[in-house]
Amino acid sequence: MQSNKADIQTYATSKALSGTMTTTGTYVALTKLSGSTVRPANGEEVEFNYSIYALTHSTSNASVIVDSFVDSTYATKANYAYLVSTNPGLTEGLLQMHEGDQAVVLLPSIYAFGSTGSSDGKVPADVPVRLNVTLKKTRSEDVQINEYMTANKLTPTEVTLTGLRFIKTLDNSTGATPTANQTLTVKYKGKLLRAVSAFDSTGTGTYSTTLGRSIPGFDEGLAKLKVGEKATIIMPSKLGYGTAGNGSIPPYAPMRFDIELVSAQ
């Protein structure tokens, strides 16, 4: 880390970058200001573009740090991330930017490709990297959910006080209403709003549960169904896995579930 800090500072000086180094060793230099007043906040989703360069010692002069191109896959293709201020590195840079700003973010290896380097071998182990970053847009959870519903032509049957969007997709007026002490047989599929495939699903099978056993948003949606009914529910992260996330589900991620109440006994 200390050698990375020295290399990063040497490189920044050689490129006449005007920025600051954080306590984690991440160097952030704003290179083009958009004039926007919209700035991301912890927990929001950011849309951004970037290209990557590896920073290594020159073979002809070890005291000189040079950059070599690594990848520009997302230079024009949108990339999305949830900002978590406890995760140093790129997040530190993005939190200093406004929509439309461009910046150079120099990352210590620990926040880039670490002690193993990149899988394609383009970034050696323990090497810092340069990211040329453009912040395109920042979105709160409500904005993410509302944009998703508009794009997918979903109209809520109800928006609850907790922020759950409940969309009834199949009615069964004669079905029984579940009670707290019953075992519920459920079919479901859960996915992140930008994901193509589900992160979890009962597939062709079912799942047995009781009200109060699952995450709050799932329980709230189930409680609104009668046996034989189906719904799509879209929940903010506070009704899901919150600020911690869970496995493949990032912190602050809103989610969609398609649910069916098969039986209540």
N, C-alpha and C positions, 0 to 999 in steps of 0.2 A: 504493500500500500504506500509506504513512504517513498519508495523508488518511483512508483507511478505518479505520485504527487509532483516529484521533481521533474519527471519527464513531461508531464502535462504542462507544468509551468514553463519549462524550457520551450516546448512547442508553441504555447500560446504567445510567448514573447517573440518568438521568431516569426510568427504570422501577424504580429501587431494586433492581436485580438484584445479588445477592451471589454473585460468581464471580471467576474469574481469567482473565487474558489470557495466552495462550501466546506464545512467541517468534515464532510465525508470524502473530500478530495475531488468532487465533481466540479468542473469548471463550466460556467455558463456565460456566454457572450451574445447579447442581442445584436443582430447584424442588420435587420431591417424592421422598422416599426410601421405598423399599419395605421395607427391612429385610433384604433378601436379601444373602447373602454371596457369591453367584455373580457373578463379574465376567469380562468377555470378555478374551481374550488375543490377541496378534498372531497372525494366521493363521487365527483361527476365523471361522465364519460367524455373523453377527448377524441377527436378525429384529427389525425395528423399525417404528414408525409415526412420521410427521412431517407437519407442515404448514409452508408457506413464506410469509414476508412480506418485501417489499422495504423497505429502509431508505433513505429519501431526505430531502433538506433540505425543510423546510416552505416553501411558496411565500410565506407571510406573514412568516416569520422564519427567515432562512437559518441561524441558529445553532441551530435546533431540528431534531432528527432525528425523523421520524415513520415509522411502519410502515404499509404497505398490503398487504392480503391478496393472495396470488398463487395458491396452489393447496393443496388438501387431499385430493388423490387418494389419498394413502397415510395419511391420518389414521386410517382404520380398516382399510384394506387392507394386508396384510403386505408389507413390502419387505425384500429380503435383500441382504447385501453381505459380502464377505470383508474382514476388517480387515488392512490393511497399514500398519504404523506409519510407514513412510517416505512415506506419502501424507498430508500435513497436511490440516487442515480438519475435516470431520465425524468422521473417524476419531479425532481427538484427543478429541472430546467423548464418543464411544461408549466409548472405552477408560477413561474416568473414571467410567462408570456401572455399576450393578449391575442384574441382571434386575429389571424392574418399576419402575425409577427413571424419573423424568421430568426433562427438562432443557431449558433454552434454550441453543441454540448459535448464536452470531453469527459468520458467516463473512465474511472479506474477499472482495471480488469475485473475486480470483484463484482462490479455491477454490469459487466459486459459478458465476456466468455470465460472468465475465471481461470482456474489453474489447468484446465484441459484444452482451452482454445476452441475455436469453432469446429463443427463436425466436418466441414469441407476443407479444413486445413488452411484457410485464407487468413485466419487470425491466430497467431501462435499463442501458446499458454502465457498467462500473466502479462498480457499486452493491453494497454489502454486503447480506447477507440474514440474516433471523432464521429459525431452524428450531425449532419446538416438537417435541421428540423424546421418544418413549417406547421404552425398550429392552424388548422382549418376551422374547427368549430368545437365548442364545449356544450355539453347537454346535461341538464339536471335529470333526475330519474323521471319526473313528471313529463318533461319534454320527450325523453326517450320513449316512454310508454305511449304518449299521445301520437307521436310520429309513427310508431309501429302500428297502432290501431288504424290510423288513417291509411297507411300504406297497404294494410291487409284488409281494409274495408270492414272493420269490426266496430259495431255499435254497441255500447254497453247497455245491458238491461238495467244495471244498477252500478253506481259508483258509491262504495260504502264510506263511512266516516274514517276508516283506517287507510283508505286509498286503494282498496281492492277494486279492480274492474271485473265485473261479473257479467258474462254474456251467456244467456241460456240458449242452447242449441237444439235441445229436444225436450219437449214438455211431456209430462205424464200426470195429468190432474188427479188420477185415481191412485197414484202410488202412495205408499206409506211414508210419513215424515220420520226420519231417524231420530232416536233419542240418545242421550249421553251414555247410557249403559249398554247399548247394543253393539254387536260386532258388525261392522260394515264391510261388504265385499265391493271392491272398487277396481275399475280399470282406469289407467292414466298414462299420460305421456308428458314429460317435462322438458322444456328447452329454454335456452337463453334467447333473448330477442334477436340477436344477430346470427344465431347458429342455424345451420342447415338441418342437422340431425339432433335427436333427443339426447340429453345427458342421462336420462333415466326413463324407463317405460315398463309396463307390465306385459307388453307384447301381446301375445294371444292368451296370456293367463290373467290372473286377478291378484289383488292385494287385500289382505284383511287388516282392518284397523278399527280404532274407536275414536270418537270425537275427543280432541284434546291430546292425541298421541303424536300428531304430525306437526309440521311447521305451521305457524299461525294462519298464513294465507290459505294453505291447503284445507285446514280445518274449517275456516270461515266459509270457503266455497262449498265444501261438502255439506255443511249445515243448511245451505240454501236449496239443496236438491231433495227431491222425493225419489223413491226407488223407481228406476227405469228412466230417469232423466239424465241429460248430459249438459255440460257447460264448458266454456273456455274461461279460465280465470287468469288475469294478469296482475301480478303483485309487485309492489316496490320491495326493495331488499329488506326493509325493516320487518316485513311479514314472511321473509324467507330465511336467508343465511346471514343477513346483516353485514356488519363491518368486518367480520372474520372470514366469510366465505366458507366453502366446504368442498375440498377436493378440486374437481374441475370447475366449480362455480366460484368466480372471483368475488372478493368483497364488493359490496355496493351494487350487485348485479340484480336488476329486476328480472322476473321470470314469467314464463307462460306455462300453464298446465291445461291440458284437455282431459276432463274427468267424466266418468260415468259411474253413477251409483247403481250397482247391480242388485244388491240385496241388503236388508238390515234385519238382523235376527237377535 
